[in-house]
Amino acid sequence: MLGTNTLEKIDTAAEVTNISPFGFWLLAGGKEYFVNYKDYAVFENASIKDIANVVEDAEGNLHWPALDADIELKALENPQDYPLSYK
């Protein structure tokens, strides 16, 4: 009997659809989101190649390997529930 490795990364079809000087549009989970550089500064000086290289796992977590950056899909859907602040 074959089992499933639950720790295995499952890539789905998240993709960057457009990039502007202010941010980029991301298609994930069947919806399109705008990721503003003001909110996610890690992307502001990143290359187009690095921004476009996004991986979405089964839980809806988005990861940019070259930038070591992560965004939860829930944070894009409900930004008011995920304030972007740190100490």
Secondary structure, DSSP 8 states (H G I E B T S, - for coil): -----TTS------EEEEE-SSEEEEEETTEEEEEETTT-GGGTT--HHHHH--EE-TTSEEEEGGGTEEEEHHHHH-GGGS-----
